[in-house]
Amino acid sequence: MQKAIFLDRDGTINEDIGYFCDPDRLEFIPRAFEALRLLQQSFVLFIVTNQSGVARKYFSEDDLVTFNKYIQDELKKQGIHIRQTYYCPHLREDNCECHKPNDFFLKAAEESYGLDLKGSYVIGDHPHDIELAHNVGAGSVYVLTGHGKKHFEEITAQPDHVAPTIYEAARWIDQYKDE
């Protein structure tokens, strides 16, 4: 069974500048490409992102799909393959099944791709990313980019590691992936 890395998007891979779907405003976190290339040597990569900007009418779902494809294409130019991007377009208050920390997308990926969730990791800058990992028994790395520093005190589920950026997260996972 394959192991996966489930990546939050805004604040983890790219700078979080609020609700946006504009390629001209996309800026990747420093060393994110290097981190993702390292991770994909041992793991299948997925993006799992809450995008309530759709429900808030900041952008359409079509705009989001186009922007997610743009991000994947930009990563592909850097030699990085994202197997699939999962997104929740709802508000937290909608209590949908796909809003992180609900495990809907990870379970869907497990079924579709034959993944070993217990040998996989979630990397993100929000406490719900860590809760998501705990909900499926995956490892977790909390990054201090994006909203990471702001929400650090709100973490209720202990992450396996806290890293300054995705690059340090990737190095830590690479070091401990076989334990």
Residue pairs with C-beta under 8 A, 6 or more apart in sequence:
1 114
1 115
1 116
1 119
2 43
2 44
2 113
2 114
2 115
2 116
3 42
3 43
3 44
3 115
3 116
3 119
3 120
3 177
4 43
4 44
4 45
4 46
4 83
4 109
4 113
4 115
4 116
4 117
4 120
4 121
5 39
5 40
5 43
5 44
5 45
5 46
5 120
5 121
5 122
5 123
5 173
6 46
6 47
6 48
6 105
6 106
6 109
6 120
6 121
6 122
6 123
6 132
6 133
6 138
7 13
7 36
7 45
7 46
7 47
7 48
7 122
7 123
7 124
7 166
8 47
8 48
8 49
8 100
8 122
8 123
8 124
8 125
8 126
8 129
8 146
9 47
9 49
9 71
9 85
10 16
10 17
10 49
10 146
11 124
11 125
11 126
11 143
11 145
11 146
11 147
11 148
12 29
12 123
12 124
12 125
12 129
12 143
12 145
12 146
12 166
13 28
13 29
13 32
13 36
13 47
13 71
13 166
14 26
14 27
14 28
14 29
14 32
14 71
15 27
15 28
15 29
15 145
15 146
16 125
16 145
16 146
16 147
17 25
17 27
19 52
19 53
19 56
19 58
19 59
20 53
20 58
20 59
21 53
21 58
21 59
21 63
21 64
21 66
21 67
22 67
23 67
23 70
26 70
26 71
26 74
28 74
29 145
29 165
29 166
30 165
30 167
31 165
31 166
31 167
32 165
32 166
32 167
33 75
33 78
33 79
33 80
34 167
34 170
35 165
35 166
35 167
35 169
35 170
35 171
36 45
36 75
36 78
36 80
36 166
36 170
37 78
37 79
37 80
38 170
38 171
38 174
39 45
39 170
39 173
39 174
40 80
40 81
41 174
42 174
42 177
43 120
43 121
43 173
43 177
44 83
44 113
44 115
45 80
45 81
45 82
45 83
46 82
46 83
46 84
46 85
46 86
46 105
46 109
47 68
47 71
47 72
47 82
47 84
47 85
47 86
47 87
48 85
48 86
48 87
48 100
48 105
48 106
48 122
48 132
49 85
49 86
49 87
49 88
50 87
50 88
50 92
50 99
50 100
50 128
51 64
51 87
51 88
51 89
52 88
52 89
52 90
52 91
52 92
53 59
53 64
54 60
54 61
54 64
54 89
54 90
55 89
55 90
55 91
55 94
56 91
59 67
61 89
64 87
64 89
68 85
68 87
71 82
71 85
72 82
72 85
75 81
75 82
76 82
83 109
83 113
84 109
84 112
86 98
86 105
86 108
86 109
88 96
88 98
88 99
88 100
88 105
90 96
90 98
90 99
92 99
96 102
97 104
98 104
98 105
100 126
100 128
100 129
100 131
100 132
101 128
101 129
101 131
101 132
101 135
102 132
102 135
103 132
103 135
103 136
106 117
106 120
106 122
106 132
106 135
106 136
106 138
107 136
109 115
110 117
110 136
117 136
117 137
117 138
118 136
118 137
118 138
119 138
120 136
120 138
120 139
121 133
121 138
121 139
121 140
121 141
121 160
121 173
122 129
122 130
122 132
122 133
122 138
122 139
122 140
122 141
123 129
123 140
123 141
123 143
123 166
123 169
123 173
124 130
124 132
124 141
124 142
124 143
125 142
125 143
125 144
125 145
125 146
125 147
125 148
125 151
126 146
126 147
126 148
126 151
127 142
127 151
127 154
127 155
127 156
127 157
129 140
129 142
130 140
130 142
130 155
130 157
130 158
130 159
131 156
131 157
132 138
132 140
133 139
133 140
133 157
133 159
133 160
134 140
134 157
139 160
139 173
140 157
140 159
140 160
140 161
141 159
141 160
141 161
141 162
141 163
141 169
141 172
141 173
142 148
142 152
142 155
142 159
142 161
142 162
142 163
143 162
143 163
143 164
143 165
143 166
143 169
144 152
144 162
144 163
144 164
144 165
145 164
145 165
145 166
152 162
161 169
161 172
161 173
163 169
163 172
